[in-house]
Amino acid sequence: MAKVEIPELTQEGSKRRIWSSSNGRSSTSSADRERRAQKEKVWNIVRNRETYCE
């Protein structure tokens, strides 16, 4: 699966966190990984919005 296909996730810190979590827990179901990626995406959007507003 393409892990870095969402622009919000290409920020270095969050990308490293996603890679390490998916690499360290390959037994996790794809649905779980999908949910985590979705949550991560939302948080990054919120963080980006705060940065832009400053």
PyMOL commands that place a pseudoatom at each C-alpha (Angstrom):
pseudoatom trace, name=CA, resn=MET, resi=1, chain=A, elem=C, hetatm=0, pos=[0.000, 0.000, 0.000]
pseudoatom trace, name=CA, resn=ALA, resi=2, chain=A, elem=C, hetatm=0, pos=[1.187, 3.519, -0.767]
pseudoatom trace, name=CA, resn=LYS, resi=3, chain=A, elem=C, hetatm=0, pos=[1.841, 5.042, 2.626]
pseudoatom trace, name=CA, resn=VAL, resi=4, chain=A, elem=C, hetatm=0, pos=[2.770, 8.538, 1.534]
pseudoatom trace, name=CA, resn=GLU, resi=5, chain=A, elem=C, hetatm=0, pos=[0.007, 9.355, -0.903]
pseudoatom trace, name=CA, resn=ILE, resi=6, chain=A, elem=C, hetatm=0, pos=[-1.687, 12.028, 1.255]
pseudoatom trace, name=CA, resn=PRO, resi=7, chain=A, elem=C, hetatm=0, pos=[0.157, 15.396, 1.133]
pseudoatom trace, name=CA, resn=GLU, resi=8, chain=A, elem=C, hetatm=0, pos=[-0.584, 16.086, 4.793]
pseudoatom trace, name=CA, resn=LEU, resi=9, chain=A, elem=C, hetatm=0, pos=[1.351, 12.971, 5.747]
pseudoatom trace, name=CA, resn=THR, resi=10, chain=A, elem=C, hetatm=0, pos=[4.556, 13.890, 3.928]
pseudoatom trace, name=CA, resn=GLN, resi=11, chain=A, elem=C, hetatm=0, pos=[5.741, 16.112, 6.772]
pseudoatom trace, name=CA, resn=GLU, resi=12, chain=A, elem=C, hetatm=0, pos=[8.904, 14.548, 8.064]
pseudoatom trace, name=CA, resn=GLY, resi=13, chain=A, elem=C, hetatm=0, pos=[7.907, 13.891, 11.667]
pseudoatom trace, name=CA, resn=SER, resi=14, chain=A, elem=C, hetatm=0, pos=[4.519, 12.329, 10.987]
pseudoatom trace, name=CA, resn=LYS, resi=15, chain=A, elem=C, hetatm=0, pos=[5.878, 10.323, 8.059]
pseudoatom trace, name=CA, resn=ARG, resi=16, chain=A, elem=C, hetatm=0, pos=[8.532, 8.777, 10.272]
pseudoatom trace, name=CA, resn=ARG, resi=17, chain=A, elem=C, hetatm=0, pos=[5.956, 7.946, 12.944]
pseudoatom trace, name=CA, resn=ILE, resi=18, chain=A, elem=C, hetatm=0, pos=[3.650, 6.231, 10.422]
pseudoatom trace, name=CA, resn=TRP, resi=19, chain=A, elem=C, hetatm=0, pos=[6.498, 4.265, 8.885]
pseudoatom trace, name=CA, resn=SER, resi=20, chain=A, elem=C, hetatm=0, pos=[7.768, 3.031, 12.241]
pseudoatom trace, name=CA, resn=SER, resi=21, chain=A, elem=C, hetatm=0, pos=[4.309, 2.073, 13.472]
pseudoatom trace, name=CA, resn=SER, resi=22, chain=A, elem=C, hetatm=0, pos=[3.395, 0.155, 10.309]
pseudoatom trace, name=CA, resn=ASN, resi=23, chain=A, elem=C, hetatm=0, pos=[6.803, -1.502, 10.113]
pseudoatom trace, name=CA, resn=GLY, resi=24, chain=A, elem=C, hetatm=0, pos=[6.860, -2.538, 13.756]
pseudoatom trace, name=CA, resn=ARG, resi=25, chain=A, elem=C, hetatm=0, pos=[3.339, -3.959, 13.722]
pseudoatom trace, name=CA, resn=SER, resi=26, chain=A, elem=C, hetatm=0, pos=[2.879, -5.797, 10.435]
pseudoatom trace, name=CA, resn=SER, resi=27, chain=A, elem=C, hetatm=0, pos=[0.360, -8.066, 12.174]
pseudoatom trace, name=CA, resn=THR, resi=28, chain=A, elem=C, hetatm=0, pos=[-2.094, -5.170, 12.463]
pseudoatom trace, name=CA, resn=SER, resi=29, chain=A, elem=C, hetatm=0, pos=[-5.138, -5.586, 10.250]
pseudoatom trace, name=CA, resn=SER, resi=30, chain=A, elem=C, hetatm=0, pos=[-5.409, -3.309, 7.222]
pseudoatom trace, name=CA, resn=ALA, resi=31, chain=A, elem=C, hetatm=0, pos=[-8.609, -1.840, 8.668]
pseudoatom trace, name=CA, resn=ASP, resi=32, chain=A, elem=C, hetatm=0, pos=[-6.711, -0.853, 11.805]
pseudoatom trace, name=CA, resn=ARG, resi=33, chain=A, elem=C, hetatm=0, pos=[-3.933, 0.685, 9.747]
pseudoatom trace, name=CA, resn=GLU, resi=34, chain=A, elem=C, hetatm=0, pos=[-6.499, 2.514, 7.621]
pseudoatom trace, name=CA, resn=ARG, resi=35, chain=A, elem=C, hetatm=0, pos=[-8.207, 3.924, 10.714]
pseudoatom trace, name=CA, resn=ARG, resi=36, chain=A, elem=C, hetatm=0, pos=[-4.882, 5.058, 12.178]
pseudoatom trace, name=CA, resn=ALA, resi=37, chain=A, elem=C, hetatm=0, pos=[-3.877, 6.699, 8.907]
pseudoatom trace, name=CA, resn=GLN, resi=38, chain=A, elem=C, hetatm=0, pos=[-7.224, 8.494, 8.764]
pseudoatom trace, name=CA, resn=LYS, resi=39, chain=A, elem=C, hetatm=0, pos=[-6.804, 9.781, 12.324]
pseudoatom trace, name=CA, resn=GLU, resi=40, chain=A, elem=C, hetatm=0, pos=[-3.253, 10.848, 11.510]
pseudoatom trace, name=CA, resn=LYS, resi=41, chain=A, elem=C, hetatm=0, pos=[-4.468, 12.674, 8.415]
pseudoatom trace, name=CA, resn=VAL, resi=42, chain=A, elem=C, hetatm=0, pos=[-7.080, 14.611, 10.384]
pseudoatom trace, name=CA, resn=TRP, resi=43, chain=A, elem=C, hetatm=0, pos=[-4.573, 15.622, 13.038]
pseudoatom trace, name=CA, resn=ASN, resi=44, chain=A, elem=C, hetatm=0, pos=[-2.098, 16.797, 10.415]
pseudoatom trace, name=CA, resn=ILE, resi=45, chain=A, elem=C, hetatm=0, pos=[-4.762, 18.902, 8.727]
pseudoatom trace, name=CA, resn=VAL, resi=46, chain=A, elem=C, hetatm=0, pos=[-5.625, 20.504, 12.065]
pseudoatom trace, name=CA, resn=ARG, resi=47, chain=A, elem=C, hetatm=0, pos=[-1.948, 21.131, 12.800]
pseudoatom trace, name=CA, resn=ASN, resi=48, chain=A, elem=C, hetatm=0, pos=[-1.400, 22.593, 9.350]
pseudoatom trace, name=CA, resn=ARG, resi=49, chain=A, elem=C, hetatm=0, pos=[-4.391, 24.883, 9.701]
pseudoatom trace, name=CA, resn=GLU, resi=50, chain=A, elem=C, hetatm=0, pos=[-3.061, 26.215, 13.000]
pseudoatom trace, name=CA, resn=THR, resi=51, chain=A, elem=C, hetatm=0, pos=[0.311, 26.849, 11.395]
pseudoatom trace, name=CA, resn=TYR, resi=52, chain=A, elem=C, hetatm=0, pos=[-1.241, 28.715, 8.473]
pseudoatom trace, name=CA, resn=CYS, resi=53, chain=A, elem=C, hetatm=0, pos=[-3.350, 30.885, 10.758]
pseudoatom trace, name=CA, resn=GLU, resi=54, chain=A, elem=C, hetatm=0, pos=[-0.358, 32.212, 12.690]
for i in range(1, 54): cmd.bond("trace and resi %d" % i, "trace and resi %d" % (i + 1))
show_as sticks, trace
zoom trace
